[in-house]
Amino acid sequence: MSTGSPSETVLVVGAGQSGFQAAASLRDKGFTGRVELIGDEPGVPYQRPPLSKGYLDGTAGDEQLRLRPEDFFAEKDIRLVPGRVAEVDRAATRVRLEDGRRLDYDYLVLATGARNRTLPVPGADLDGVLMLRTRDDADRLRVSLEAARDVVVIGGGFIGLEFAAHAGRPVTVVEAQDRLLARVASPEISEFFAEHHRAAGHTVLLGTGVTALHGAGRVEAVELSDGRRLPADLVVVAVGVLPETSLAEQAGLDVANGVVVDEHLCTGDPKIFAIGDCASFPCVQAGAATRLESVQNAVDQARSVAAAIAGERAPYDSLPWFWTDQTGAKLQIAGILSAADRTVVTGDREAGRFSVLSFRDDVLIAVESVNRPPDHIAARRLFTAEPRPAYADLEADAFDLKAHLKSRTAA
């Protein structure tokens, strides 16, 4: 790999969390070549998690969104390139932007992220039907919330529930699955958050699909799969995302639920890497090709690729962890919750401070903690050591993660 010759150029396509981190980490690793960060939104790179939380409810402003001040990029000699890449010419190691500009590269990092899934029903294009992905989306939602009377959220995942928690008024959440957070959380966590949102005044409808949106130019009602119609003058669609792989496909790279990369996050082309929400990588913890949508994954993969380009190549094996903050209920997840066959609940569920330990074949695979940061910290430390904690070992310590961690470090 490269040692960072001043004559080399790294192009990073996508100026979100992973793209920004890749550019910044190249400089941290001593890369002395040219670093260009291509983004299709104006201004400096910003973080997305606050968009559905503090930025939405007005407790965080534009300054809090910025990943770094504008002068940071000049100081680090990172060139911000506004625009959208239309084509990758692998043979010429060059990209073409939509406006015709061409940029050469020695290494190309695809950090193209994901795009929102659309709602495939009649009326989805009515005014008042909005999504949340960008700062402009959040700005539109903030304005729309001020005038809205009846708000319906379609989708009970992280974004839909965070929006509901920070909307500042009761809303109706419609989820097609039989529980909230079905893709990312255990049934115990799903049940808690349904109770939490209902206690906050929200209506939560589970196992309920949406068949149409109605209105004369602007949305007026949401038709449900059971025939009911909910009044709505603001509908927030939060039904998940799809990896943005069109550029990789154009370049002839392998794509399967994301841009396919190896354990070093390299595509089939040794000059091209993919990171963050768009990348499907061999996840050590899951034991399978995985695509993760989290800040931790975006940041850690970016650092790994920057190290590889700077000459410190190593397999990517960072522990996945996630979090969501929903007004008084902070959920932190360590590990990959996949095909668990046993769970143990510790702490005080009634007080909203508890953890769910999930096991597969009597080995701990994930810990979900609600308002229990010490459990989350202990879990992350336990997961980075071998062997993974076994059910019997944790049972001997009354499933107290901190006590078990202490006993292991003392041994």
ZAKOLPA-678400 format. One record per residue: x, y, z of N, C-alpha, C, CB in turn. Coordinates in steps of 0.2 Angstrom, whole numbers, plus 5000, padded with zeros to 4 digits. Glycine has a CB too. Layout:
<atoms>
XYZXYZXYZXYZ;...
</atoms>
This chain:
<atoms>
500449945000500050005000500450065000499550005006;500150124999500550184998500750205005500050244996;501350245005501650275011501450345011502350265011;501050375006500750435007501250485003500750465014;501450474997501850514993501450584991502050484986;501850634992501450704990501150704983501950754991;501350664979501150664972500450624971501650634967;500250584977499650544976499050584978499750484981;498450564975497850594977497350544979497550634971;496950554984496450514987495750554986496550494994;495350534982494650564981494150524986494450564974;493850564990493250534994492650554991493350555002;492150514989491550524987491050524992491350484980;490750574994490250575000490550615006490050505001;490250665008490450715013490050705019490450785011;489750645020489450635027489950615032488950575026;489750575037490150555043490750515041489750515048;490650465037491150425035491650455030490950355032;491350495025491850525020492250585024491450565015;491950625028492350675032492850635036491850715037;492650585040493150545044493750515040492850495048;493650495034494150465030494650525028493850435024;494350575026494850635024495250655030494450695021;494950665036495250695042495750635044494750705047;495550575044496050525047496650515042495650455047;496550525036497150525031497650575034496950545024;497450635036497950685038498250665045497650755039;497750635049498050605056498550555055497450585060;498450515050498950465049499550485045498650405045;499650545044500250575040500250575033500850545043;499650555030499650555022499750625020498950535020;500250635015500450705013500250715006501250705013;499850675003499650684996499050734996499550624993;498750734990498150774990497550734992498050794982;497050774996496450744998495850784996496450735006;495450754992494850794990494250764992494850804982;493750794995493150774998492550804994493050795006;492250754990491650774986491050764989491750734979;490650824990489950814993489450854989489950845000;488850824989488350854985487850904989487850804981;488050924995487650974999488151035000487450945005;487851095000488251155001488551155008487851215000;489051195009489351205016489751145018488751215021;490051155024490451105027490051045029490851135033;490450985029490150925031489750925038490650865031;489250895039488850895045488650825047488250945045;488450825054488250755056487450755056488450745064;487250685055486550675054486150655060486450625049;486450625065486050605071485650665074486450575076;485850725075485450775078484850795074485950835080;484850775068484350805064483650775066484450785056;483650715069482950695071482950705079482950615070;483350735082483350745089483450825090483950705093;484050845093484150915095483950965089484750925098;484250955083484151005078483351005076484550985072;483050955077482250955075481950995080482050885075;482050985087481651025092481951085094481650975098;482551105090482751175091483251185097482251225093;483451125100483951135105484651135103483851075111;484751115096485451115093485351155087485751045092;485851195086485851245079486351215074485951315081;486451255069486851235064487551225066486851295058;487851265071488451255073488651195076488651315078;488151165080488151105083488151045078487651095088;487851055072487851005067488550995064487351025062;488951045063489551045059490050995062489851115058;490350955058490850905060491450945062490950855055;491650995059492151035060492051105057492851005058;492351155060492251225057492551225050492551275062;492451275047492651285040493451295039492351345036;493751325044494451335044494851265045494651385049;494551215048494851155049495051125043494351105053;494651135037494851095031495451135028494251105026;495451205029496051235026496651215030495951315026;496651215036497151195040497451125039497051195048;497051075037497151015036497350995029496650965038;497251055025497351045017496850995014498051035016;496250995016495750955013495350995009495350915019;495350975002494951014998494250994997495251014991;493751034999493051024998492851034991492651065003;492550984988492350994981491550984980492650934976;491251044979490451034978490351004972490151104979;489850954972489550924966489450854967490150924961;489150824962488950754962489350714957488250744961;489650654958490050614954489550574949490550564957;489650584943489250544938489550484935489050594932;490150474935490450424932491150404935490550424925;491350344936492050324938492350284932492050274944;492850314930493250274924493850244928493550334919;493750174929494250144933494950134929494050074935;494850124922495450114918495850174918495250104911;495550234918495950304918496050324925495550354914;495850294930495850314937495650384938496550304941;494950394936494750464935493950464936494850494928;493750514939492950524940492750584936492750534947;492150584934491850634930491250664934491650624923;491250724936490650754940490050774935490850814944;489450784937488950794933489050864929488350804937;489450914932489550974928490150964923489651024933;490350904922490850894917491550894920490850944912;491750924926492350924928492650844929492450954935;493250834928493650774929494150774934493850744922;494150734939494650724944495050664944494350744951;495650664944496050594944496150574951496750614941;496250514952496450484959496950424958495750454962;497250424964497650364965497250304969498350374969;496850334974496450294978495750334978496650284985;495250294978494550314978494150284984494150304971;493850324988493450304993492750314992493750335000;492350264992491650274991491250274998491350224986;491050334999490650345006489950375004491050395011;489650344999489050374996488450365001488950344990;488450325006487950325011487350285008487750395013;486750315010486150275009485550335007485850235015;485050305004484450355002483850325006484350364995;483350365007482750345010482350295005482350405012;482050245008481550205005480950255004481350145008;480650244998480050284997479450234999479950304989;478850274999478250235001477850214995477750275006;477850154993477550134986476750134987477850074984;476450184988475750184988475450254985475450184996;474850244982474550314979474550364984473850294977;474750424982474650484986475350504990474150484991;475850464988476450474992476850534990476950414991;476650564984476950624981476550684983477050624974;476050684988475650744990476050784994475050724994;475950854994476250904998476050885005475950974997;476550895010476450875017476650805018475750885018;476950765013477250705014477950715014476950645009;478350705020479050725020479450665023479150785024;480150665021480550615024481150655028480950575018;481550625031482050655035482750615034481950655043;483150655030483850625029484350685029483850595022;484150735026484650795026484450855030484750815019;484950905031484750965035484150995031485351005035;484151005025483551035022482950995023483651035014;482950935024482350895026482150915033482450815026;482650915037482450935044482151005045483050935049;482451055041482151125040481451125038482651165036;481351085033480651085031480151055036480551045024;480351005039479950975045479851015050480250905047;480351055052480251105058479751155056480951135059;479751185050479251235048478551195047479451265041;478551135045477851105044477551085051477951035040;477951065056477751055062477351115065478251025067;477551175064477251225067476551235065477651295065;476351215059475751225057475251165057475751255050;475551105058475251045057474751035063475750985057;474151005062473750985067473750905068472951005065;473750865063473750795064474350765060473150765061;474850735064475450715062475450635062476050745066;475650605057475650535056476350515054475150505052;476650465058477350445056477250375054477850445062;477550355048477450295045478150255046477250295037;478250215050478850175052479050185059479350205047;479150125062479350125069480050105070478850085073;480450125066481250115067481550175071481550105061;482150185071482550235075482250305073483250225074;482250315066482150385064481450405065482250395056;480950355064480250375065480150385073479850315063;480450345077480350355084480650415087480550295088;481250435084481650495087481250555085482350495084;480950555078480550605076479950615081480350605069;479650565083479050565087479250595094478750495088;479750575096480050595103480150665103480650555105;480350695098480650765098480150805094481350765095;479550785092479150825088478750885092478550785085;478750875099478450925103477750915104478650985101;477450865101476650855101476550785100476350905096;475950765102475750695101475650675094475050675104;475950625092475850595085475650525085476550605081;475450505079475250435078475850395074474550425074;476050345077476550305073476250235071477150285078;476350225064476050165061476650125059475650185055;476650065061477150015060476849945057477549995066;477149925051476849865048477049805052477149865041;477649805055477849745059477449745065478549745061;477449685069477049675075477349705081476949605076;477949735080478249775085478749825083478749725090;478849875087479349935085480049905085479249985090;480449935081481149925081481349855079481549945087;480849815075480949745074481549725071480349725070;481849765067482449745064483149755068482549785057;483049795073483649805077483649795084483849885076;483149775087483049765094482749705096482749825097;482749685102482449625105481749635106482849595111;481349585107480649595109480549635115480249535109;480949625120480849655127480949735126481449635132;481449755122481649825120481049855116482249835117;480749815111480249845107479649855112480049785102;479449815116478849825121478949885125478749755125;479549895128479749945132479650015128480449945135;479850015122479850085119479050095116480250085113;478750045115477950055113477650085120477649985111;477750055125477450085132477750155133477650035138;478350165131478650235133478350285128479450235131;478250275122477950315118477150325119478050295110;476850275121476150285123476050325129475850215124;476550315134476450355140476650425139476950325145;476950445133477150515131476550545127477750515127;476050505126475450535123475350515115475450605123;475850475113475850455106475350395105476550445103;475050385099474650325097475150285093474050345093;475250225095475650175092475250115089476150145097;475250115082474850055079475350005076474350085074;475249945079475749895076475349845072476049855082;475749815068475449765063474949795058475149705067;475149855056474649895052475049925046474349955057;474749915040475149945034474750005032475149885029;475050035027474750095024474650075017475250155025;473950085015473850075008473750135003473150035008;473650195006473550255002473650315006472950254998;473850365003473750435006473250475002474450475006;472850515005472350545002472350625003471650525004;472150664998472150734998472050764992472750755002;471850824992471750864986472350914985471150904985;472950884982473550924982473950914988473350994981;473650924994474050915000473750855004474050975004;474150815008473850765011473350785016474450725015;472850745017472350755022472150695026471650775018;472350635023472150565027472650515025471450545026;472750465030473150405029472650345029473750395034;472650305024472250245024472650185026471950235017;472350155031472750095034472450035030472650095041;472849975032472749915029472049885031473249865030;471849905037471249885040470649925038471249875047;470749975033470250015031470050075034469549975031;470350085040470350155044470650205040470550145051;470450265041470750325038470950375044470350365033;471550395045471850435050471850505047472550415053;471650555050471750625048472450645048471250675052;472750675043473450695043473550755039473850635041;473850805041474050865037474850865036473750925039;475150815040475850805040476050735040476250855045;476350705036476550635036477250625035476150595030;477550595040478350585040478450505038478650605047;478750495032478950435030479550415032478850425022;479650355036480250335039480250255039480350355047;480250235033480250165032480950125030479750145026;481450155032482150125031482450165025482050055030;483050135024483550165019483750105014484050205022;484050125008484350085004485050105003483950074997;485550065002486250085001486250124994486750035001;486650174994486750214988487350174984486950284989;487150134979487650094975487650114968487550024976;487350164966487250174958487950184955486850224957;488350224959489050244956489450174956489350294961;489450134961489850074961489550024955489750034968;488950024954488649984949488950004942487949984949;488950074941489150104935489850084934489050184935;490250084939490950064939491149994938491350094945;490549954938490649874937490949844943491149864932;490849874949491049844955490449794958491149894961;490649744962490149694965489649734970490449634968;489049724969488549754973488049694976488149814970;487949694982487449644985487249674992487749574986;486649714992486449744998487049795000486249705004;487349834996487849874997488449854992488049865004;488949904993489549884989489949834992489949954988;490149784989490449724992491149734993490349664988;491449734999492149745000492449685004492249805005;493049675005493349625008493549645016494049605005;493949605019494049625026494449685027494449565030;494749715022495149775022494649835019495749765018;494049815018493549865015493749885008493549925020;494049845005494249854998493849824993495049834997;493649854988493249824983493649774978492849874978;493349744973493749704968494249744965493249674964;494249814965494749854962495149874968494449914958;495849864968496249874973496349954974496949844972;496149994970496150064971495550094974496350094964;495050054975494350084977494150044983493850074971;493950084988493750064995492950084995494150085001;492650055000491950075001491850075009491350034997;491550125012491450125019490750155021491950175022;490550145027489950175030489350135027489950245028;488750175027488150145026488050115019487650205026;488550125014488450095008488850035007488750145002;489250015012489749955011489449895014490349975014;489449835011489349765013490049735015488849725008;490149725021490849695023490749635027491149745027;491249595027491249535031491349545039491849485029;490749545042490749575049490949515054490049595051;491449525057491749475062491249445067492449495065;490849495070490449485075489749445073490149545079;489549465067488949435064489149365060488649475059;489749355058489949295055489749295048489749235058;489549355045489249355038489349425035488549335038;489249425029489249495025488649535028489149485018;488849595030488349645034488449715032488549635042;487949745032487949825031487649855037487549835024;487949905040487749935046487650005045488249925051;487150035048486950105048487050135055486250115045;487650155056487850185062488450235062487950135068;488450285066489050325067489650285068488950385072;489650245073490250205075490550165069490050155081;490150135065490350095060490650145054489850055057;490350195053490550245048491250275050490050305047;491350295056491950325059492550275059491850355066;492350215062492950165062493150135055492650105067;492650125051492850105044493250155041492250085040;493050215041493450275038494150275041493150345040;494250265047494950265050495350205048494850265058;495050145047495350085045495650095037494850025045;495150125033495350135026495950195026494750155022;495850245030496450295030497050265032496250355034;497050225037497650185039497950145034497550145045;497550105030497750065025498050105019497150025022;497750165017498050205012498750235014497550255010;498750245020499450275023499950215025499250315029;499750155023500250105024500150055030500950135024;499650065034499550025040498949975038499450065046;498949935034498449895032498249835037498549855025;497649835039497449785044496749765043497549805052;496449705045495749685044495349735048495649615045;494749745046494249785050493849735054493749825045;493949745061493549705065493249745071494049655068;493149805071492849845076492149815078492749915074;492049825085491449805088490849855086491449795096;490349825083489749875081489349895088489249835077;489249955088488749985093488350035091489150005100;487750045094487250095091486950125097486750055087;486550185096486250215101485650255098486650265105;485150265103484550315101484350345107484050275097;484150415107483950455112483250475111484450515114;482750445115482050465114481750495120481650405112;481950555122481650595127481550555134481050625125;482150545137482050515144482250435143481350515147;482350415137482450335136483050335131481850295134;483650325134484250315130484450245129484850355132;484350215123484550155122485250145119484050115117;485650105121486350085119486350015118486850115124;486649995112486649925110487449915108486249915104;487649855111488349835109488249765106488849835115;488649755101488549685097488049685092488449635103;487949625089487549615084486949565086487849585077;486349595086485749555088485549515082485249595091;485749445082485549405076485449335079486149405071;484849315078484649245079484749225086484949195075;484649275091484649255098484149195100484549315103;484449155104483949105107483849105114484249035105;484149155118483949165125484149235127484449115129;483749265131483849325134483749335141483349375130;484149375144484049385151483949465152484649365155;483449485157483349555158483649565165482649575158;484149625165484349645172484249715173485149625172;484249735180484049805181483349815183484249845176;483149875183482449895185482049915179482449945190;481649865176481349885170480749935171480949825167;480449935177479849975179480150045179479549955185;480750055182481050125182481350145176481550125188;481350105171481650125164482450125164481450195162;482750085169483450075169483550005169483750115175;483749975163483849895163484249885157483149865163;484449815156484849795151484549725149485549785152;484549715142484349645140484949615137483849655134;485149555140485749515137485449465133486149485143;485749465127485549415122486049365120485349445115;485849295120486349245119486149205113486349195125;486649175110486549125105487049065106486649155097;486749005107487148945109487548955115487648925103;487148995120487449005126488049055126487648945130;488149085121488649145121488349205120489149125115;488649255124488349325123488449355117488649365129;487949385113488049415107487849485107487649375101;487449505111487249575111487049595118486749595106;487149665120486849695126486449755124487449705131;485849765126485449825125485349855131484749805121;485549915132485449945139485050015138486149965141;484550015142484150075143484250115149483350055143;484550175148484750215154485250185159484150245157;485650135156486150105160486850105157485950025161;487150165156487750175153488350125156488050245154;488350115162488950065165488849995161488850065172;488249975160488149905157488449915150487449885157;488249965147488549975140489249975139488250035136;489550015144490350015144490649955145490550075149;490349915150490649855152490549805146490249825158;489949805143489849755137490349765132489149765135;490449835130490949845125491649815127490949915123;491849825133492449795135492449725135492649825142;491949685137491849615137491949585130491249595140;491549625125491549605118492249605115491049635114;492649645117493349655114493849605116493549725114;493649565121494149515124493849445122494149525132;494349395122494149325120494249285126494549305114;493849235127493249215123492649265125493149145125;492149255121491549295122491249265129491049285116;490949305133490649285139490049235138490249345143;490149175142489649125141489049135146489949055142;488549105145487949105149488049085156487349065146;488449025157488549005164489049045167488848935163;489549075164489949125167489649185170490549145163;489149215166488749275168488249255173488449305162;487949195173487549175178487849175185487249105176;488449145185488849145191488949215194489549115190;488949265190489049335193488349365193489549375189;487849335193487149355194486949405188487049395200;487249395182487249435176487349505177486449425173;487849515182488049585183488649595178488249595191;488549635173489149645168489749675171488849685162;489649725176490249755179490649705183490049815183;490249665187490549615191490949565187490049585196;490649545182490949495178491549525175490449465172;491549585172492149615169492649615175491949685167;492549635181493049645186493349575187492749675192;492849525188493149455189493649425184492549405190;493449445177493849425172494549465172493549435165;494549525173495149565173495649545179495049635173;495249525185495649505191495949435190495249505197;495649395185495949325185496649315181495449285180;
</atoms>
